[in-house]
Amino acid sequence: MPVKHAMLGLLAGGQVHGYDLKADFERELAPSDRLNFGQVYSTLDRLGRDGLVTHAVVPQAERPDRKVYSLTESGTRELREWLERPTPIELDLRNETFLKLMVARRLDWADPMQVVATERRACFERLHEFATAKTQANRDGAPVQTVLLLELAILRVEAIVKWLERCEEVFNEESKER
């Protein structure tokens, strides 16, 4: 996950303390993800080193002084460029399901169709989990971010099911040719 750009986006609203950045990230941007404070502050240090953010020390009466961070012009420019750039499509070419299917296809004693069936069952179980979670999230009035992430998960699993159907078609065609 591009934490760097997420933090730049959170800082676009004005000065923010590192603790608040972490909370905003987890609440508004990635409700299913957790950042540790080390990651927050190391990212802020890199952003500062790269000239994308700056910080100021804000004195507090009864607590230690706080560092608040804000975007620089370069940070705003970097954020704009990131938002305008298309995200690379994630193609995990070392996908374990694909590897299982290709290995099973090569072995006399393995059945790639059985691998397809096993993977399809697992996908349907995940689809059920995600659909149930989405229904619950809607019922509970969960933030839109949570619902959208669940919808993304559902669509990705549905795509895998469709791909497994295609694999099944190809394997059936191969077996007819033999």
URDAMO-V536072 format. One record per helix or strand of 2 or more residues. SS is the DSSP state (h for helix, s for strand). FROM is the first residue (numbers start at 1). LEN is the number of residues. If there is no record, write none. Layout:
ss:SS from:FROM len:LEN
ss:SS from:FROM len:LEN
This chain:
ss:h from:3 len:9
ss:s from:16 len:2
ss:h from:18 len:12
ss:h from:37 len:13
ss:s from:53 len:6
ss:s from:66 len:6
ss:h from:73 len:12
ss:h from:96 len:11
ss:h from:112 len:29
ss:h from:144 len:34
